[in-house]
Amino acid sequence: MQLNHQNKTNNRRSVKEIDKFCALDTASENLLKQAISHLNLSARAYHRILKVARTIADLSGAEKISNQHIAEAIQYRRLDKH
């Protein structure tokens, strides 16, 4: 699906592409910022979470990333750190 839409997978997107294709609504942005602050994550982790959230949204057939996609991506990040 990702290859058909952009000729690359989400994990290969640049920061500019992430900012363009992984736009968030206010609630999702706030959730992600709170998680970054609470978990003391880096800017790199922020972009990784966005990439995973975009993939989750793609798998669910969603055009936009939702709060639910962000929350799931954050959970995967937390599991990865343990």
PyMOL Python script that loads the backbone (N, CA, C, O; Angstrom):
from pymol import cmd

cmd.read_pdbstr("""\
ATOM      1  N   MET A   1       0.821  -1.185   0.000  1.00  0.00           N
ATOM      2  CA  MET A   1       0.000   0.000   0.000  1.00  0.00           C
ATOM      3  C   MET A   1       0.876   1.263   0.000  1.00  0.00           C
ATOM      4  O   MET A   1       0.645   2.195  -0.771  1.00  0.00           O
ATOM      5  N   GLN A   2       1.879   1.272   0.878  1.00  0.00           N
ATOM      6  CA  GLN A   2       2.757   2.433   0.967  1.00  0.00           C
ATOM      7  C   GLN A   2       3.553   2.634  -0.319  1.00  0.00           C
ATOM      8  O   GLN A   2       3.744   3.763  -0.772  1.00  0.00           O
ATOM      9  N   LEU A   3       4.007   1.542  -0.895  1.00  0.00           N
ATOM     10  CA  LEU A   3       4.774   1.642  -2.140  1.00  0.00           C
ATOM     11  C   LEU A   3       3.918   2.205  -3.269  1.00  0.00           C
ATOM     12  O   LEU A   3       4.410   2.972  -4.098  1.00  0.00           O
ATOM     13  N   ASN A   4       2.649   1.832  -3.306  1.00  0.00           N
ATOM     14  CA  ASN A   4       1.748   2.356  -4.334  1.00  0.00           C
ATOM     15  C   ASN A   4       1.504   3.855  -4.172  1.00  0.00           C
ATOM     16  O   ASN A   4       1.360   4.572  -5.162  1.00  0.00           O
ATOM     17  N   HIS A   5       1.457   4.323  -2.942  1.00  0.00           N
ATOM     18  CA  HIS A   5       1.144   5.726  -2.685  1.00  0.00           C
ATOM     19  C   HIS A   5       2.352   6.650  -2.823  1.00  0.00           C
ATOM     20  O   HIS A   5       2.221   7.781  -3.290  1.00  0.00           O
ATOM     21  N   GLN A   6       3.528   6.169  -2.418  1.00  0.00           N
ATOM     22  CA  GLN A   6       4.669   7.083  -2.364  1.00  0.00           C
ATOM     23  C   GLN A   6       5.980   6.496  -2.868  1.00  0.00           C
ATOM     24  O   GLN A   6       7.028   7.132  -2.762  1.00  0.00           O
ATOM     25  N   ASN A   7       5.928   5.297  -3.412  1.00  0.00           N
ATOM     26  CA  ASN A   7       7.120   4.627  -3.939  1.00  0.00           C
ATOM     27  C   ASN A   7       8.178   4.326  -2.888  1.00  0.00           C
ATOM     28  O   ASN A   7       9.342   4.111  -3.224  1.00  0.00           O
ATOM     29  N   LYS A   8       7.781   4.310  -1.615  1.00  0.00           N
ATOM     30  CA  LYS A   8       8.678   3.926  -0.528  1.00  0.00           C
ATOM     31  C   LYS A   8       7.848   3.606   0.695  1.00  0.00           C
ATOM     32  O   LYS A   8       6.683   3.992   0.791  1.00  0.00           O
ATOM     33  N   THR A   9       8.457   2.898   1.627  1.00  0.00           N
ATOM     34  CA  THR A   9       7.750   2.578   2.866  1.00  0.00           C
ATOM     35  C   THR A   9       7.888   3.741   3.845  1.00  0.00           C
ATOM     36  O   THR A   9       8.768   4.589   3.695  1.00  0.00           O
ATOM     37  N   ASN A  10       7.017   3.772   4.842  1.00  0.00           N
ATOM     38  CA  ASN A  10       7.030   4.868   5.805  1.00  0.00           C
ATOM     39  C   ASN A  10       8.349   4.981   6.559  1.00  0.00           C
ATOM     40  O   ASN A  10       8.772   6.085   6.899  1.00  0.00           O
ATOM     41  N   ASN A  11       9.000   3.858   6.823  1.00  0.00           N
ATOM     42  CA  ASN A  11      10.261   3.915   7.563  1.00  0.00           C
ATOM     43  C   ASN A  11      11.385   4.573   6.759  1.00  0.00           C
ATOM     44  O   ASN A  11      12.424   4.907   7.327  1.00  0.00           O
ATOM     45  N   ARG A  12      11.199   4.762   5.467  1.00  0.00           N
ATOM     46  CA  ARG A  12      12.228   5.400   4.627  1.00  0.00           C
ATOM     47  C   ARG A  12      11.938   6.877   4.359  1.00  0.00           C
ATOM     48  O   ARG A  12      12.657   7.521   3.595  1.00  0.00           O
ATOM     49  N   ARG A  13      10.905   7.406   4.974  1.00  0.00           N
ATOM     50  CA  ARG A  13      10.565   8.817   4.758  1.00  0.00           C
ATOM     51  C   ARG A  13      11.551   9.732   5.461  1.00  0.00           C
ATOM     52  O   ARG A  13      12.042   9.429   6.549  1.00  0.00           O
ATOM     53  N   SER A  14      11.829  10.853   4.819  1.00  0.00           N
ATOM     54  CA  SER A  14      12.683  11.876   5.423  1.00  0.00           C
ATOM     55  C   SER A  14      11.861  12.685   6.418  1.00  0.00           C
ATOM     56  O   SER A  14      10.637  12.562   6.465  1.00  0.00           O
ATOM     57  N   VAL A  15      12.527  13.504   7.205  1.00  0.00           N
ATOM     58  CA  VAL A  15      11.832  14.357   8.174  1.00  0.00           C
ATOM     59  C   VAL A  15      10.848  15.284   7.458  1.00  0.00           C
ATOM     60  O   VAL A  15       9.735  15.492   7.940  1.00  0.00           O
ATOM     61  N   LYS A  16      11.246  15.835   6.324  1.00  0.00           N
ATOM     62  CA  LYS A  16      10.345  16.699   5.551  1.00  0.00           C
ATOM     63  C   LYS A  16       9.092  15.939   5.110  1.00  0.00           C
ATOM     64  O   LYS A  16       7.978  16.457   5.193  1.00  0.00           O
ATOM     65  N   GLU A  17       9.289  14.717   4.645  1.00  0.00           N
ATOM     66  CA  GLU A  17       8.156  13.897   4.208  1.00  0.00           C
ATOM     67  C   GLU A  17       7.260  13.512   5.384  1.00  0.00           C
ATOM     68  O   GLU A  17       6.036  13.470   5.252  1.00  0.00           O
ATOM     69  N   ILE A  18       7.868  13.237   6.518  1.00  0.00           N
ATOM     70  CA  ILE A  18       7.084  12.910   7.705  1.00  0.00           C
ATOM     71  C   ILE A  18       6.195  14.100   8.061  1.00  0.00           C
ATOM     72  O   ILE A  18       5.000  13.941   8.311  1.00  0.00           O
ATOM     73  N   ASP A  19       6.790  15.289   8.080  1.00  0.00           N
ATOM     74  CA  ASP A  19       6.024  16.489   8.404  1.00  0.00           C
ATOM     75  C   ASP A  19       4.888  16.717   7.412  1.00  0.00           C
ATOM     76  O   ASP A  19       3.820  17.202   7.786  1.00  0.00           O
ATOM     77  N   LYS A  20       5.118  16.370   6.154  1.00  0.00           N
ATOM     78  CA  LYS A  20       4.106  16.579   5.123  1.00  0.00           C
ATOM     79  C   LYS A  20       3.004  15.517   5.164  1.00  0.00           C
ATOM     80  O   LYS A  20       1.821  15.852   5.100  1.00  0.00           O
ATOM     81  N   PHE A  21       3.378  14.253   5.269  1.00  0.00           N
ATOM     82  CA  PHE A  21       2.422  13.161   5.137  1.00  0.00           C
ATOM     83  C   PHE A  21       1.876  12.635   6.471  1.00  0.00           C
ATOM     84  O   PHE A  21       0.969  11.803   6.488  1.00  0.00           O
ATOM     85  N   CYS A  22       2.416  13.111   7.560  1.00  0.00           N
ATOM     86  CA  CYS A  22       1.985  12.631   8.872  1.00  0.00           C
ATOM     87  C   CYS A  22       1.406  13.768   9.711  1.00  0.00           C
ATOM     88  O   CYS A  22       1.608  13.816  10.924  1.00  0.00           O
ATOM     89  N   ALA A  23       0.698  14.666   9.073  1.00  0.00           N
ATOM     90  CA  ALA A  23       0.096  15.791   9.785  1.00  0.00           C
ATOM     91  C   ALA A  23      -0.926  15.276  10.799  1.00  0.00           C
ATOM     92  O   ALA A  23      -1.661  14.323  10.537  1.00  0.00           O
ATOM     93  N   LEU A  24      -0.954  15.925  11.953  1.00  0.00           N
ATOM     94  CA  LEU A  24      -1.834  15.514  13.035  1.00  0.00           C
ATOM     95  C   LEU A  24      -2.849  16.602  13.356  1.00  0.00           C
ATOM     96  O   LEU A  24      -2.603  17.789  13.145  1.00  0.00           O
ATOM     97  N   ASP A  25      -3.998  16.167  13.871  1.00  0.00           N
ATOM     98  CA  ASP A  25      -4.940  17.150  14.388  1.00  0.00           C
ATOM     99  C   ASP A  25      -4.436  17.593  15.771  1.00  0.00           C
ATOM    100  O   ASP A  25      -3.480  17.024  16.296  1.00  0.00           O
ATOM    101  N   THR A  26      -5.071  18.589  16.342  1.00  0.00           N
ATOM    102  CA  THR A  26      -4.603  19.170  17.596  1.00  0.00           C
ATOM    103  C   THR A  26      -4.560  18.147  18.731  1.00  0.00           C
ATOM    104  O   THR A  26      -3.588  18.094  19.484  1.00  0.00           O
ATOM    105  N   ALA A  27      -5.605  17.343  18.852  1.00  0.00           N
ATOM    106  CA  ALA A  27      -5.654  16.353  19.937  1.00  0.00           C
ATOM    107  C   ALA A  27      -4.530  15.326  19.810  1.00  0.00           C
ATOM    108  O   ALA A  27      -3.902  14.969  20.806  1.00  0.00           O
ATOM    109  N   SER A  28      -4.276  14.856  18.602  1.00  0.00           N
ATOM    110  CA  SER A  28      -3.214  13.870  18.373  1.00  0.00           C
ATOM    111  C   SER A  28      -1.842  14.483  18.622  1.00  0.00           C
ATOM    112  O   SER A  28      -0.965  13.840  19.199  1.00  0.00           O
ATOM    113  N   GLU A  29      -1.661  15.710  18.192  1.00  0.00           N
ATOM    114  CA  GLU A  29      -0.395  16.416  18.411  1.00  0.00           C
ATOM    115  C   GLU A  29      -0.143  16.594  19.910  1.00  0.00           C
ATOM    116  O   GLU A  29       0.977  16.395  20.381  1.00  0.00           O
ATOM    117  N   ASN A  30      -1.179  16.965  20.654  1.00  0.00           N
ATOM    118  CA  ASN A  30      -1.032  17.144  22.101  1.00  0.00           C
ATOM    119  C   ASN A  30      -0.700  15.828  22.794  1.00  0.00           C
ATOM    120  O   ASN A  30       0.139  15.793  23.693  1.00  0.00           O
ATOM    121  N   LEU A  31      -1.354  14.752  22.378  1.00  0.00           N
ATOM    122  CA  LEU A  31      -1.073  13.438  22.945  1.00  0.00           C
ATOM    123  C   LEU A  31       0.382  13.051  22.716  1.00  0.00           C
ATOM    124  O   LEU A  31       1.056  12.577  23.630  1.00  0.00           O
ATOM    125  N   LEU A  32       0.855  13.251  21.512  1.00  0.00           N
ATOM    126  CA  LEU A  32       2.236  12.898  21.185  1.00  0.00           C
ATOM    127  C   LEU A  32       3.226  13.762  21.965  1.00  0.00           C
ATOM    128  O   LEU A  32       4.228  13.254  22.469  1.00  0.00           O
ATOM    129  N   LYS A  33       2.955  15.054  22.066  1.00  0.00           N
ATOM    130  CA  LYS A  33       3.848  15.945  22.823  1.00  0.00           C
ATOM    131  C   LYS A  33       3.894  15.568  24.301  1.00  0.00           C
ATOM    132  O   LYS A  33       4.955  15.614  24.923  1.00  0.00           O
ATOM    133  N   GLN A  34       2.748  15.195  24.862  1.00  0.00           N
ATOM    134  CA  GLN A  34       2.713  14.761  26.265  1.00  0.00           C
ATOM    135  C   GLN A  34       3.540  13.494  26.454  1.00  0.00           C
ATOM    136  O   GLN A  34       4.284  13.375  27.428  1.00  0.00           O
ATOM    137  N   ALA A  35       3.414  12.559  25.537  1.00  0.00           N
ATOM    138  CA  ALA A  35       4.179  11.312  25.628  1.00  0.00           C
ATOM    139  C   ALA A  35       5.669  11.580  25.512  1.00  0.00           C
ATOM    140  O   ALA A  35       6.463  11.004  26.255  1.00  0.00           O
ATOM    141  N   ILE A  36       6.052  12.444  24.592  1.00  0.00           N
ATOM    142  CA  ILE A  36       7.466  12.790  24.411  1.00  0.00           C
ATOM    143  C   ILE A  36       8.019  13.380  25.700  1.00  0.00           C
ATOM    144  O   ILE A  36       9.112  13.020  26.139  1.00  0.00           O
ATOM    145  N   SER A  37       7.260  14.288  26.302  1.00  0.00           N
ATOM    146  CA  SER A  37       7.684  14.931  27.541  1.00  0.00           C
ATOM    147  C   SER A  37       7.726  13.936  28.695  1.00  0.00           C
ATOM    148  O   SER A  37       8.711  13.872  29.429  1.00  0.00           O
ATOM    149  N   HIS A  38       6.667  13.171  28.852  1.00  0.00           N
ATOM    150  CA  HIS A  38       6.554  12.230  29.966  1.00  0.00           C
ATOM    151  C   HIS A  38       7.597  11.116  29.891  1.00  0.00           C
ATOM    152  O   HIS A  38       8.146  10.707  30.915  1.00  0.00           O
ATOM    153  N   LEU A  39       7.865  10.633  28.701  1.00  0.00           N
ATOM    154  CA  LEU A  39       8.799   9.521  28.512  1.00  0.00           C
ATOM    155  C   LEU A  39      10.221   9.985  28.213  1.00  0.00           C
ATOM    156  O   LEU A  39      11.118   9.164  28.020  1.00  0.00           O
ATOM    157  N   ASN A  40      10.428  11.312  28.174  1.00  0.00           N
ATOM    158  CA  ASN A  40      11.750  11.891  27.888  1.00  0.00           C
ATOM    159  C   ASN A  40      12.340  11.362  26.580  1.00  0.00           C
ATOM    160  O   ASN A  40      13.483  10.907  26.535  1.00  0.00           O
ATOM    161  N   LEU A  41      11.535  11.432  25.522  1.00  0.00           N
ATOM    162  CA  LEU A  41      11.972  10.927  24.224  1.00  0.00           C
ATOM    163  C   LEU A  41      12.579  12.050  23.386  1.00  0.00           C
ATOM    164  O   LEU A  41      12.287  13.227  23.596  1.00  0.00           O
ATOM    165  N   SER A  42      13.410  11.671  22.453  1.00  0.00           N
ATOM    166  CA  SER A  42      14.107  12.622  21.579  1.00  0.00           C
ATOM    167  C   SER A  42      13.249  13.010  20.375  1.00  0.00           C
ATOM    168  O   SER A  42      12.180  12.449  20.138  1.00  0.00           O
ATOM    169  N   ALA A  43      13.751  13.982  19.632  1.00  0.00           N
ATOM    170  CA  ALA A  43      13.088  14.377  18.386  1.00  0.00           C
ATOM    171  C   ALA A  43      13.082  13.207  17.404  1.00  0.00           C
ATOM    172  O   ALA A  43      12.134  13.038  16.638  1.00  0.00           O
ATOM    173  N   ARG A  44      14.112  12.426  17.431  1.00  0.00           N
ATOM    174  CA  ARG A  44      14.185  11.241  16.566  1.00  0.00           C
ATOM    175  C   ARG A  44      13.066  10.255  16.923  1.00  0.00           C
ATOM    176  O   ARG A  44      12.429   9.686  16.037  1.00  0.00           O
ATOM    177  N   ALA A  45      12.832  10.060  18.216  1.00  0.00           N
ATOM    178  CA  ALA A  45      11.753   9.180  18.673  1.00  0.00           C
ATOM    179  C   ALA A  45      10.395   9.735  18.247  1.00  0.00           C
ATOM    180  O   ALA A  45       9.500   8.977  17.874  1.00  0.00           O
ATOM    181  N   TYR A  46      10.245  11.046  18.302  1.00  0.00           N
ATOM    182  CA  TYR A  46       9.010  11.710  17.864  1.00  0.00           C
ATOM    183  C   TYR A  46       8.700  11.316  16.423  1.00  0.00           C
ATOM    184  O   TYR A  46       7.574  10.935  16.105  1.00  0.00           O
ATOM    185  N   HIS A  47       9.706  11.409  15.556  1.00  0.00           N
ATOM    186  CA  HIS A  47       9.506  11.084  14.144  1.00  0.00           C
ATOM    187  C   HIS A  47       9.282   9.580  13.933  1.00  0.00           C
ATOM    188  O   HIS A  47       8.524   9.182  13.048  1.00  0.00           O
ATOM    189  N   ARG A  48       9.931   8.764  14.731  1.00  0.00           N
ATOM    190  CA  ARG A  48       9.705   7.322  14.623  1.00  0.00           C
ATOM    191  C   ARG A  48       8.275   6.966  15.002  1.00  0.00           C
ATOM    192  O   ARG A  48       7.642   6.135  14.351  1.00  0.00           O
ATOM    193  N   ILE A  49       7.767   7.599  16.057  1.00  0.00           N
ATOM    194  CA  ILE A  49       6.382   7.355  16.470  1.00  0.00           C
ATOM    195  C   ILE A  49       5.432   7.781  15.358  1.00  0.00           C
ATOM    196  O   ILE A  49       4.460   7.083  15.071  1.00  0.00           O
ATOM    197  N   LEU A  50       5.705   8.914  14.734  1.00  0.00           N
ATOM    198  CA  LEU A  50       4.860   9.366  13.625  1.00  0.00           C
ATOM    199  C   LEU A  50       4.870   8.364  12.473  1.00  0.00           C
ATOM    200  O   LEU A  50       3.825   8.087  11.884  1.00  0.00           O
ATOM    201  N   LYS A  51       6.029   7.824  12.151  1.00  0.00           N
ATOM    202  CA  LYS A  51       6.115   6.840  11.072  1.00  0.00           C
ATOM    203  C   LYS A  51       5.297   5.589  11.400  1.00  0.00           C
ATOM    204  O   LYS A  51       4.580   5.064  10.548  1.00  0.00           O
ATOM    205  N   VAL A  52       5.413   5.123  12.634  1.00  0.00           N
ATOM    206  CA  VAL A  52       4.655   3.933  13.047  1.00  0.00           C
ATOM    207  C   VAL A  52       3.165   4.243  13.041  1.00  0.00           C
ATOM    208  O   VAL A  52       2.363   3.422  12.594  1.00  0.00           O
ATOM    209  N   ALA A  53       2.787   5.419  13.534  1.00  0.00           N
ATOM    210  CA  ALA A  53       1.370   5.814  13.531  1.00  0.00           C
ATOM    211  C   ALA A  53       0.836   5.883  12.103  1.00  0.00           C
ATOM    212  O   ALA A  53      -0.300   5.482  11.849  1.00  0.00           O
ATOM    213  N   ARG A  54       1.639   6.383  11.173  1.00  0.00           N
ATOM    214  CA  ARG A  54       1.217   6.453   9.770  1.00  0.00           C
ATOM    215  C   ARG A  54       1.011   5.044   9.222  1.00  0.00           C
ATOM    216  O   ARG A  54       0.063   4.805   8.474  1.00  0.00           O
ATOM    217  N   THR A  55       1.882   4.119   9.581  1.00  0.00           N
ATOM    218  CA  THR A  55       1.740   2.735   9.142  1.00  0.00           C
ATOM    219  C   THR A  55       0.483   2.107   9.726  1.00  0.00           C
ATOM    220  O   THR A  55      -0.248   1.410   9.022  1.00  0.00           O
ATOM    221  N   ILE A  56       0.227   2.351  11.011  1.00  0.00           N
ATOM    222  CA  ILE A  56      -0.984   1.832  11.650  1.00  0.00           C
ATOM    223  C   ILE A  56      -2.219   2.388  10.947  1.00  0.00           C
ATOM    224  O   ILE A  56      -3.171   1.653  10.684  1.00  0.00           O
ATOM    225  N   ALA A  57      -2.205   3.674  10.646  1.00  0.00           N
ATOM    226  CA  ALA A  57      -3.328   4.294   9.932  1.00  0.00           C
ATOM    227  C   ALA A  57      -3.487   3.655   8.545  1.00  0.00           C
ATOM    228  O   ALA A  57      -4.607   3.381   8.114  1.00  0.00           O
ATOM    229  N   ASP A  58      -2.378   3.422   7.855  1.00  0.00           N
ATOM    230  CA  ASP A  58      -2.434   2.780   6.536  1.00  0.00           C
ATOM    231  C   ASP A  58      -3.067   1.391   6.628  1.00  0.00           C
ATOM    232  O   ASP A  58      -3.910   1.025   5.809  1.00  0.00           O
ATOM    233  N   LEU A  59      -2.653   0.632   7.629  1.00  0.00           N
ATOM    234  CA  LEU A  59      -3.172  -0.723   7.791  1.00  0.00           C
ATOM    235  C   LEU A  59      -4.667  -0.737   8.112  1.00  0.00           C
ATOM    236  O   LEU A  59      -5.375  -1.681   7.764  1.00  0.00           O
ATOM    237  N   SER A  60      -5.133   0.306   8.771  1.00  0.00           N
ATOM    238  CA  SER A  60      -6.563   0.370   9.092  1.00  0.00           C
ATOM    239  C   SER A  60      -7.365   1.038   7.987  1.00  0.00           C
ATOM    240  O   SER A  60      -8.585   1.166   8.093  1.00  0.00           O
ATOM    241  N   GLY A  61      -6.684   1.467   6.924  1.00  0.00           N
ATOM    242  CA  GLY A  61      -7.368   2.091   5.794  1.00  0.00           C
ATOM    243  C   GLY A  61      -7.734   3.541   6.029  1.00  0.00           C
ATOM    244  O   GLY A  61      -8.535   4.108   5.285  1.00  0.00           O
ATOM    245  N   ALA A  62      -7.155   4.150   7.060  1.00  0.00           N
ATOM    246  CA  ALA A  62      -7.458   5.539   7.390  1.00  0.00           C
ATOM    247  C   ALA A  62      -6.605   6.493   6.565  1.00  0.00           C
ATOM    248  O   ALA A  62      -5.420   6.249   6.339  1.00  0.00           O
ATOM    249  N   GLU A  63      -7.217   7.568   6.126  1.00  0.00           N
ATOM    250  CA  GLU A  63      -6.484   8.572   5.362  1.00  0.00           C
ATOM    251  C   GLU A  63      -5.617   9.442   6.263  1.00  0.00           C
ATOM    252  O   GLU A  63      -4.519   9.850   5.884  1.00  0.00           O
ATOM    253  N   LYS A  64      -6.129   9.721   7.468  1.00  0.00           N
ATOM    254  CA  LYS A  64      -5.406  10.579   8.411  1.00  0.00           C
ATOM    255  C   LYS A  64      -5.040   9.794   9.664  1.00  0.00           C
ATOM    256  O   LYS A  64      -5.703   8.820  10.023  1.00  0.00           O
ATOM    257  N   ILE A  65      -3.987  10.230  10.313  1.00  0.00           N
ATOM    258  CA  ILE A  65      -3.567   9.641  11.580  1.00  0.00           C
ATOM    259  C   ILE A  65      -4.495  10.156  12.671  1.00  0.00           C
ATOM    260  O   ILE A  65      -4.735  11.359  12.777  1.00  0.00           O
ATOM    261  N   SER A  66      -5.012   9.242  13.479  1.00  0.00           N
ATOM    262  CA  SER A  66      -5.913   9.627  14.571  1.00  0.00           C
ATOM    263  C   SER A  66      -5.207   9.488  15.917  1.00  0.00           C
ATOM    264  O   SER A  66      -4.091   8.979  16.014  1.00  0.00           O
ATOM    265  N   ASN A  67      -5.896   9.957  16.940  1.00  0.00           N
ATOM    266  CA  ASN A  67      -5.429   9.822  18.312  1.00  0.00           C
ATOM    267  C   ASN A  67      -5.151   8.354  18.648  1.00  0.00           C
ATOM    268  O   ASN A  67      -4.171   8.036  19.321  1.00  0.00           O
ATOM    269  N   GLN A  68      -6.020   7.474  18.174  1.00  0.00           N
ATOM    270  CA  GLN A  68      -5.880   6.042  18.428  1.00  0.00           C
ATOM    271  C   GLN A  68      -4.595   5.499  17.800  1.00  0.00           C
ATOM    272  O   GLN A  68      -3.913   4.676  18.410  1.00  0.00           O
ATOM    273  N   HIS A  69      -4.263   5.945  16.605  1.00  0.00           N
ATOM    274  CA  HIS A  69      -3.042   5.495  15.930  1.00  0.00           C
ATOM    275  C   HIS A  69      -1.804   5.969  16.697  1.00  0.00           C
ATOM    276  O   HIS A  69      -0.838   5.221  16.856  1.00  0.00           O
ATOM    277  N   ILE A  70      -1.844   7.218  17.169  1.00  0.00           N
ATOM    278  CA  ILE A  70      -0.725   7.764  17.946  1.00  0.00           C
ATOM    279  C   ILE A  70      -0.564   6.968  19.238  1.00  0.00           C
ATOM    280  O   ILE A  70       0.549   6.583  19.596  1.00  0.00           O
ATOM    281  N   ALA A  71      -1.669   6.720  19.936  1.00  0.00           N
ATOM    282  CA  ALA A  71      -1.614   5.982  21.201  1.00  0.00           C
ATOM    283  C   ALA A  71      -1.024   4.585  20.992  1.00  0.00           C
ATOM    284  O   ALA A  71      -0.212   4.125  21.794  1.00  0.00           O
ATOM    285  N   GLU A  72      -1.429   3.918  19.924  1.00  0.00           N
ATOM    286  CA  GLU A  72      -0.902   2.581  19.646  1.00  0.00           C
ATOM    287  C   GLU A  72       0.594   2.636  19.337  1.00  0.00           C
ATOM    288  O   GLU A  72       1.356   1.789  19.803  1.00  0.00           O
ATOM    289  N   ALA A  73       1.006   3.612  18.565  1.00  0.00           N
ATOM    290  CA  ALA A  73       2.426   3.766  18.232  1.00  0.00           C
ATOM    291  C   ALA A  73       3.259   4.051  19.483  1.00  0.00           C
ATOM    292  O   ALA A  73       4.375   3.548  19.616  1.00  0.00           O
ATOM    293  N   ILE A  74       2.721   4.853  20.392  1.00  0.00           N
ATOM    294  CA  ILE A  74       3.415   5.156  21.647  1.00  0.00           C
ATOM    295  C   ILE A  74       3.567   3.871  22.469  1.00  0.00           C
ATOM    296  O   ILE A  74       4.620   3.631  23.060  1.00  0.00           O
ATOM    297  N   GLN A  75       2.529   3.059  22.503  1.00  0.00           N
ATOM    298  CA  GLN A  75       2.607   1.802  23.241  1.00  0.00           C
ATOM    299  C   GLN A  75       3.697   0.895  22.669  1.00  0.00           C
ATOM    300  O   GLN A  75       4.439   0.270  23.426  1.00  0.00           O
ATOM    301  N   TYR A  76       3.797   0.821  21.367  1.00  0.00           N
ATOM    302  CA  TYR A  76       4.860   0.014  20.757  1.00  0.00           C
ATOM    303  C   TYR A  76       6.225   0.560  21.136  1.00  0.00           C
ATOM    304  O   TYR A  76       7.153  -0.209  21.390  1.00  0.00           O
ATOM    305  N   ARG A  77       6.355   1.863  21.176  1.00  0.00           N
ATOM    306  CA  ARG A  77       7.625   2.493  21.553  1.00  0.00           C
ATOM    307  C   ARG A  77       7.974   2.153  22.999  1.00  0.00           C
ATOM    308  O   ARG A  77       9.128   1.858  23.309  1.00  0.00           O
ATOM    309  N   ARG A  78       6.986   2.195  23.873  1.00  0.00           N
ATOM    310  CA  ARG A  78       7.213   1.874  25.284  1.00  0.00           C
ATOM    311  C   ARG A  78       7.616   0.412  25.442  1.00  0.00           C
ATOM    312  O   ARG A  78       8.499   0.090  26.237  1.00  0.00           O
ATOM    313  N   LEU A  79       6.965  -0.479  24.679  1.00  0.00           N
ATOM    314  CA  LEU A  79       7.313  -1.903  24.745  1.00  0.00           C
ATOM    315  C   LEU A  79       8.730  -2.143  24.250  1.00  0.00           C
ATOM    316  O   LEU A  79       9.442  -3.000  24.773  1.00  0.00           O
ATOM    317  N   ASP A  80       9.136  -1.383  23.240  1.00  0.00           N
ATOM    318  CA  ASP A  80      10.460  -1.515  22.647  1.00  0.00           C
ATOM    319  C   ASP A  80      11.551  -1.125  23.655  1.00  0.00           C
ATOM    320  O   ASP A  80      12.662  -1.653  23.607  1.00  0.00           O
ATOM    321  N   LYS A  81      11.230  -0.211  24.554  1.00  0.00           N
ATOM    322  CA  LYS A  81      12.209   0.289  25.519  1.00  0.00           C
ATOM    323  C   LYS A  81      12.372  -0.627  26.730  1.00  0.00           C
ATOM    324  O   LYS A  81      13.316  -0.454  27.501  1.00  0.00           O
ATOM    325  N   HIS A  82      11.481  -1.589  26.914  1.00  0.00           N
ATOM    326  CA  HIS A  82      11.568  -2.465  28.088  1.00  0.00           C
ATOM    327  C   HIS A  82      12.261  -3.755  27.789  1.00  0.00           C
ATOM    328  O   HIS A  82      12.411  -4.596  28.676  1.00  0.00           O
TER     329      HIS A  82
END
""", "prot")
cmd.dss("prot")
cmd.show_as("cartoon", "prot")
cmd.util.cbc("prot")
cmd.orient("prot")
